[in-house]
């Protein structure tokens, strides 16, 4: 089980990303538009820099929804390999069978 503070910090970042996503995308589009004057693009860059850093999507960490573990994460299932194996052995995941030969 991961530290509760790490999981909570990640959730706080996730909320910030959702809140600032539209504003960030608009400012990034302005900064990358070469047809606009340099001064306008620079002002958009300054506004982007003024936004909270934790609102950037790259600062999110994929974590298991069951345990909060950050490593060995399967994106499709949103859980770690350990939680997947544990739930699979208990028969909680449909279609998942423990292999044996």
N, C-alpha and C positions, 0 to 999 in steps of 0.2 A: 504494500500500500504506500502510495506517495505521500509526501508531506501535505497536510491540508492547506497550508499557506501557499504552496506552489500551485496547487489546483485552483485555489481562489484567485491568485494573481492572474493566472491564465484566463479564468472566466471574466475577470474585470477587463483584461485586454480585449477579449472577444466582444464584450459589450461596447467598448470604445471604438473598435474597428467597425462594428455595425452602425454606430451612431455617425461616424465621420466618413463613411465610405463614399457617399455622393459628393461631398465637398472636396475630398481628396482627389477623386476622379476628375472633377471639373477643373481643379487647379492644375493637375498634371497635364490635362489636355491642352490647357492654355500655354503651359511652359514648353510643350513639344511642338506647338504650331508655329512653323517657321514663317508663315505669312504675316503674323502679328508683329508689331514693332518691338524692338528689344526692351524698351522701358516697361511696356505692359507685361511682357513675359517675366521680367525681373521682379516686378511687383507681385506677380502670382507666385513666384518662387519664394519670396519673403513670407507671404501668407501661408504657404505650405510648410515652411520651416517653423512658423509660429504655432502650428497645430501640435497637440501632444504627440510625442514619439510613440507612445504605446498604442496609438490609434492606427499605426501602420500594420498592414496584414502580415508582413514578413516577421514581425515580432511574436506571432502566435506559435505555440508549440502543440503539435498533435499529441493528445493524451488519451489513454484508454478511458472509456466512459465508466467502466466497472471499477477499476483500481486506481486510475490516475497515473499509471506508469507511462513515462515518456518514450521508452525505447521498445523496439519490437512491435511497432504499431501497424495494424492492417487498416488502410484507409477505407476499404469497402465495408468492413464490419465495424469500424470505429472502436476497436479494442486491441489489446496487446495479445501476443502469441500465447502468453501464459494463461490469461483469462479465457482465451479461445479454447485452449486445450482443456482447461478445467470444466468449462460449461459443456464442451463437446463430450467429455467423459461422463458427465451427469445426464446427457441426453437432452439438454435444454436448447440445442441448436438443431433445427430440422435439417436433415440431409447430410449431417456431418457424422462420419463413422470413423472410429479409430481403426487404422490399418494394422493388419497382422499377417505374417506369412510364415 
